Amino acid sequence: MESESESGAAADTPPLETLSFHGDEEIIEVVELDPGPPDPADDLAQEMEDVDFEEEEEEEEGNEEGWVLEPQEGVVGSMEGPDDSEVTFALHSASVFCVSLDPKTNTLAVTGGEDDKAFVWRLSDGELLFECAGHKDSVTCAGFSHDSTLVATGDMSGLLKVWQVDTKEEVWSFEAGDLEWMEWHPRAPVLLAGTADGNTWMWKVPNGDCKTFQGPNCPATCGRVLPDGKRAVVGYEDGTIRVWDLKQGSPIHVLKGTEGHQGPLTCVATNQDGSLILTGSVDCQAKLVSATTGKVVGVFRPETVASQPSVGEGEESESNSVESLGFCGVMPLAAVGYLDGTLAIYDLSTQTLRHQCQHQSGIVQLLWEAGTAVVYTCSLDGVVRLWDARTGRLLTDYRGHTAEILDFALSKDASLVVTTSGDHKAK
């Protein structure tokens, strides 16, 4: 649900060097990134025949019913403090690894866990709608299609399944190699996934038309479809980055060696118009890449992060991994979250560190709130935190899990956050 993944083009966005910044003072020029009308992905639509790439109009979400409930009887709360959650989903019997919200209404969630199970449930009351049955390994990826009509789940062994949400029936399945990541196309019933053999797969669902993009002989560790729907950026275990043409099946740009990373890629993000790509790696660096030229235009590494020793006995101390990153939608800022608990906020124009916000434990994921300069983080201490990226100040936090938070999702209007945890719960 990250704002940077929303489709659109900002043709009038000024070049980075024209933005005015003054040291640590407030930003005096706010750049509105106007998404504008999306380019129709005609070429890919022709390639995939009857796939419809036209964006459907955003429906206004109504929270008139309200989803705030009194704590449910029998729901186990945090033993280490207050439970700030409104709803607890407790049907998983092991760690819950992933969560996604349906993009159309933000009223449904899908969660997958170490118990080899995935569930689709209602956010307002935690009621189970149906189980995505049939997995025999940990479900590590789950998500809804762009129009919320389909939901896909993928397990570590590479078994992917897709269900029709309204009928609750399985409509497609496929066994790929060991799964690294999975993502729906932003405007079509097309599913992409990266596997440990280095391949990136693309299927039309449910008829199963398939295309593969062969990377280096190492896992394709992360990937993201660009907002234009015609390209995808994929990061690999050997540190290389490839930008793929989804129609031609060929790489447009390849970054390797000093241009790429010196360790496995962990995460990748794009800004709203798809002109910039941000990549993160276990090498402790985040790289800003022009999607047009394929050139690295910035490298981010906080001064204090590199010198801090790794925590834990027997661990190698060479890496403090970048765990998550993303672009602010309303200001030229980027956020990078590190395994040591550092949240770094960077000015994109000056490519300087603006704020450094410390967490008590490692950051698992971060998300920007759409339309604001607020960034959300979840971490290994089981807490969700909201930060003002303009000032670097902590705005509030939410507690209730008794173990680490492993994933979280944010509704489009920022009215709710859904978290999953090692305590076998989603909240």
C-alpha positions in Angstrom: 0.0 0.0 0.0 3.0 2.2 -0.2 2.3 5.6 -1.8 5.3 5.2 -4.1 3.7 2.2 -5.8 0.7 4.1 -6.9 0.5 4.6 -10.6 0.8 7.9 -12.3 3.1 10.3 -14.0 4.4 13.6 -12.8 5.4 15.3 -16.0 5.8 18.7 -14.4 8.0 17.6 -11.5 11.0 20.0 -11.4 14.5 18.5 -11.5 15.9 17.7 -8.1 18.6 20.4 -8.3 15.9 23.2 -8.4 14.5 22.5 -5.0 15.5 24.9 -2.3 16.8 23.7 1.1 18.6 25.5 3.9 20.6 23.4 6.3 18.4 21.9 9.1 15.7 24.6 8.7 12.3 23.8 7.6 11.8 23.0 3.9 10.7 26.3 2.3 9.4 24.8 -1.0 7.0 21.9 -0.8 6.9 20.0 -4.1 3.5 18.5 -4.8 4.1 15.3 -6.9 0.9 15.4 -9.0 0.2 11.9 -10.1 -1.6 13.0 -13.2 -3.4 10.6 -15.6 -1.7 7.2 -16.0 -0.2 6.3 -19.3 -2.2 3.3 -20.8 0.0 0.3 -20.9 -1.1 -0.5 -24.4 1.9 -2.5 -25.5 1.8 -4.9 -22.6 -2.0 -5.1 -22.9 -1.6 -6.2 -26.5 1.1 -8.7 -25.5 -1.2 -10.2 -22.8 -4.2 -9.9 -25.1 -7.4 -9.1 -23.2 -5.8 -7.8 -20.0 -7.4 -4.5 -19.1 -4.8 -1.9 -18.0 -7.1 1.0 -17.6 -7.1 2.3 -14.1 -10.5 2.1 -12.4 -11.6 5.2 -10.6 -10.7 5.3 -7.0 -13.7 4.7 -4.9 -14.2 6.9 -1.9 -13.8 4.8 1.2 -16.5 5.1 3.7 -15.7 4.5 7.3 -19.2 5.5 8.4 -19.7 2.1 10.0 -16.6 2.7 12.1 -14.4 -0.2 13.0 -13.4 0.8 16.5 -14.5 -1.9 18.9 -14.3 -2.5 22.5 -11.7 -5.1 23.4 -13.1 -8.5 22.7 -13.6 -11.0 25.4 -11.2 -13.9 25.3 -8.7 -12.0 23.2 -5.2 -12.3 24.6 -3.6 -8.9 25.2 0.0 -7.9 25.7 1.5 -9.3 28.9 4.1 -6.5 28.9 1.9 -3.5 28.8 -1.3 -2.1 27.3 -2.9 -3.4 24.2 -3.8 -0.4 22.0 -5.3 -2.5 19.3 -9.1 -2.5 18.4 -9.2 -6.0 16.8 -7.1 -9.1 17.3 -7.1 -11.9 14.7 -5.9 -15.0 16.5 -6.5 -18.0 14.1 -2.8 -18.5 13.3 -1.0 -21.0 15.4 2.5 -19.7 14.6 4.3 -16.5 13.6 2.4 -14.4 11.1 4.8 -13.3 8.4 2.8 -11.1 6.0 -0.3 -9.0 5.6 -1.9 -7.0 2.9 -5.1 -5.0 2.7 -7.6 -5.1 -0.3 -6.8 -1.9 -2.2 -10.3 -1.1 -3.3 -12.1 -0.8 0.0 -9.4 -1.4 2.7 -12.0 -3.5 4.6 -10.3 -6.9 4.1 -6.9 -8.3 5.1 -5.0 -11.4 4.1 -2.4 -12.8 6.4 0.1 -15.7 5.9 2.1 -17.5 8.5 4.6 -20.1 9.6 1.7 -22.5 10.3 1.4 -23.0 6.5 -1.9 -21.1 6.5 -3.3 -18.0 5.0 -6.6 -16.3 5.9 -8.8 -13.6 4.4 -10.6 -11.8 7.2 -12.6 -8.6 7.9 -10.9 -5.7 9.6 -14.0 -4.3 11.3 -14.5 -7.3 13.6 -11.7 -9.8 12.8 -14.2 -12.3 11.3 -12.8 -15.0 9.1 -14.1 -14.9 5.5 -12.2 -17.9 4.2 -9.0 -19.9 4.5 -6.6 -20.0 1.6 -6.0 -23.7 2.0 -3.5 -26.1 0.5 -0.1 -24.7 1.4 2.4 -27.1 2.9 5.1 -24.6 3.8 5.3 -21.2 5.5 3.2 -18.6 3.7 5.5 -15.7 3.3 3.7 -13.6 0.6 0.1 -12.6 0.3 -1.8 -9.8 -1.5 -4.9 -8.6 -3.4 -5.1 -7.8 -7.0 -5.4 -4.1 -8.1 -9.2 -4.3 -8.1 -9.5 -6.5 -5.0 -11.3 -9.3 -6.9 -8.4 -11.8 -6.5 -6.1 -12.7 -3.6 -2.8 -14.5 -4.1 -0.8 -16.4 -1.5 2.7 -17.9 -1.9 4.7 -20.2 0.4 8.5 -20.7 0.8 8.5 -23.8 -1.4 7.2 -21.8 -4.3 3.6 -22.9 -4.4 1.4 -19.9 -5.4 -2.4 -19.9 -5.3 -5.0 -17.4 -6.3 -8.6 -17.2 -5.1 -11.6 -15.3 -6.3 -12.6 -13.2 -3.3 -16.4 -13.1 -3.9 -16.8 -16.8 -4.5 -13.9 -17.8 -2.1 -12.9 -20.4 -4.8 -9.3 -21.2 -5.9 -8.9 -20.2 -9.5 -5.2 -20.8 -10.2 -2.1 -22.3 -8.8 1.5 -22.8 -9.9 4.6 -24.3 -8.4 7.7 -22.2 -9.0 11.1 -22.4 -7.3 11.7 -21.4 -3.7 9.8 -18.1 -3.4 11.6 -14.8 -2.5 8.9 -12.2 -3.3 5.5 -11.8 -5.0 3.6 -8.7 -6.3 0.5 -8.0 -8.3 0.7 -5.7 -11.3 -0.8 -2.3 -10.4 -3.4 -2.3 -13.2 -4.1 -5.8 -14.4 -4.7 -9.4 -13.2 -1.0 -10.2 -13.7 1.1 -11.7 -10.9 4.9 -11.4 -10.6 7.2 -13.4 -8.4 11.0 -13.8 -7.8 12.5 -17.2 -7.0 15.8 -18.5 -5.6 16.9 -19.7 -9.0 17.2 -16.1 -10.2 14.1 -16.1 -12.3 11.3 -13.5 -12.2 8.0 -14.9 -13.3 5.0 -13.1 -14.7 1.6 -14.9 -15.1 -1.7 -13.7 -16.4 -4.3 -14.9 -13.9 -6.3 -17.1 -14.1 -5.4 -18.5 -17.6 -1.8 -18.9 -16.6 0.0 -17.3 -19.6 3.5 -17.2 -18.4 6.7 -15.3 -19.1 10.1 -15.5 -17.3 12.9 -13.0 -16.9 16.2 -14.8 -16.3 18.6 -13.1 -13.9 22.0 -14.1 -12.7 22.5 -17.6 -11.2 21.4 -16.4 -7.7 18.1 -15.6 -5.9 16.0 -12.7 -7.1 15.6 -11.3 -3.6 13.2 -8.3 -4.2 11.2 -6.7 -6.9 8.7 -4.0 -7.7 6.6 -3.1 -10.8 7.1 0.5 -11.8 4.1 2.7 -11.9 3.8 2.8 -15.7 3.1 -1.0 -15.5 5.6 -1.6 -18.4 8.8 -2.1 -16.4 9.9 -3.9 -13.2 13.0 -3.4 -11.1 14.5 -6.6 -9.5 17.3 -6.9 -7.0 19.5 -10.0 -6.7 21.6 -11.7 -4.1 24.8 -10.9 -5.9 24.1 -7.2 -5.5 23.0 -6.6 -9.1 19.9 -4.5 -10.0 18.0 -5.1 -13.2 15.2 -3.0 -14.8 13.1 -5.2 -17.0 10.9 -4.4 -20.0 7.9 -6.6 -19.2 6.7 -6.8 -22.8 10.1 -7.6 -24.4 11.3 -9.7 -21.5 14.7 -8.1 -21.7 16.7 -6.0 -19.3 16.7 -2.2 -20.0 19.3 -1.4 -17.4 21.8 -3.6 -15.4 23.7 -2.2 -12.5 26.5 -4.4 -11.1 29.9 -4.1 -9.7 30.5 -0.7 -8.1 27.2 0.5 -9.7 25.3 -2.2 -7.9 25.5 -3.3 -4.3 28.2 -5.2 -2.5 25.8 -7.6 -0.9 22.3 -9.1 -1.4 19.5 -6.7 -2.2 16.8 -6.6 0.6 14.3 -4.0 -0.6 13.4 -1.7 -3.5 10.9 1.2 -3.9 9.9 3.7 -6.6 8.6 7.2 -6.3 5.1 8.1 -7.5 5.9 8.9 -11.1 8.4 6.0 -11.4 11.3 8.3 -12.3 13.4 7.3 -9.3 14.2 3.9 -7.8 15.6 3.4 -4.3 17.4 0.1 -3.5 18.6 -1.3 -0.1 21.1 -4.0 0.7 22.8 -5.8 3.5 25.9 -3.7 2.6 24.2 -0.9 4.6 23.8 1.3 1.6 20.7 2.7 -0.1 21.1 3.7 -3.7 19.1 6.3 -5.6 18.8 5.3 -9.3 17.3 7.1 -12.3 14.8 4.8 -13.9 15.3 6.6 -17.2 19.1 6.4 -17.5 19.8 3.5 -15.1 22.5 5.5 -13.5 23.1 5.8 -9.7 22.4 9.4 -8.8 22.8 9.1 -5.0 24.2 6.8 -2.3 22.9 7.1 1.3 24.6 5.7 4.4 24.2 7.3 7.8 27.5 8.3 9.5 26.8 6.5 12.7 25.3 3.3 11.4 28.5 1.8 9.8 30.5 2.0 13.0 28.0 0.3 15.3 28.8 -3.3 16.1 26.3 -6.0 15.1 24.2 -7.3 18.0 24.3 -11.0 18.9 26.8 -13.6 19.6 28.5 -15.3 16.8 27.1 -12.9 14.2 29.4 -11.4 11.7 29.8 -7.7 12.3 30.3 -6.6 8.8 26.7 -5.8 7.9 23.9 -3.6 9.3 21.3 -4.3 6.7 18.9 -1.8 5.1 15.5 -3.5 5.9 13.0 -1.1 4.3 12.8 2.2 2.4 10.4 4.5 0.6 9.7 7.9 -0.9 7.6 10.6 0.7 4.7 11.5 -1.6 4.5 15.3 -0.8 8.0 16.4 -0.1 11.4 15.4 -1.7 12.3 13.1 1.1 13.2 9.4 1.4 13.3 7.2 4.5 15.6 4.3 5.1 15.2 1.8 8.0 18.1 -0.2 9.3 18.5 -3.4 11.2 20.2 -1.6 14.1 17.0 0.5 14.6 18.1 3.6 12.8 15.4 5.5 10.8 17.2 7.9 8.4 15.4 10.7 6.6 17.2 12.1 3.6 16.7 15.3 1.5 16.6 14.1 -2.1 17.7 17.4 -3.5 20.8 17.9 -1.4 21.2 14.2 -0.7 22.0 14.9 2.9 20.8 13.3 6.1 18.0 15.4 7.5 17.0 13.4 10.6 18.1 10.2 12.3 15.5 8.6 14.6 16.6 5.8 16.9 14.6 2.7 17.8 15.4 0.3 20.6 15.6 -2.6 18.1 15.7 -3.3 14.4 13.3 -1.8 12.0 11.4 -4.4 10.0 9.4 -2.2 7.6 8.5 1.4 7.0 5.6 3.0 5.2 4.8 6.7 4.3 1.4 8.0 5.0 -0.2 9.2 1.7 -0.5 12.9 1.4 1.7 13.8 4.5 5.2 13.8 5.7 4.5 11.1 8.3 6.4 7.9 8.2 5.4 4.7 10.1 7.8 2.1 11.3 7.4 -1.3 12.9 10.2 -3.0 14.7 11.5 -6.1 16.5 10.3 -4.6 19.8 6.7 -5.1 18.8 5.8 -1.4 18.5 4.4 0.7 15.6 5.7 4.3 15.7 4.7 7.4 13.8 7.4 10.0 13.0 7.2 13.5 11.6 9.8 13.5 8.9 9.9 17.3 8.8 11.1 17.5 12.4 12.3 14.0 13.2 10.0 13.9 16.2 8.1 10.8 17.4 4.4 11.5 17.1 2.9 8.5 18.8 3.3 4.7 19.1 1.0 1.7 19.2 1.6 -1.3 21.4 0.0 -4.7 22.1 2.1 -7.4 20.6 4.1 -9.6 22.9 6.7 -10.4 20.2 8.4 -8.8 17.2 6.2 -7.2 14.4 7.0 -9.0 11.2 4.9 -7.0 8.7 2.3 -4.3 8.6 0.0 -2.5 6.3 -1.5 1.0 6.3 -4.9 1.9 4.9 -5.1 4.6 2.2 -6.7 7.2 4.5 -4.3 6.3 7.4 -7.3 5.4 9.6 -5.9 2.0 10.5 -2.7 0.0 10.7 -2.7 -3.8 10.6 0.3 -5.6 12.1 1.4 -9.2 12.2 3.7 -10.7 14.8 5.8 -13.6 16.1 3.2 -13.8 18.9 0.9 -15.6 16.4 -1.5 -12.6 16.2 -2.5 -10.0 13.7 -3.9 -6.7 15.1 
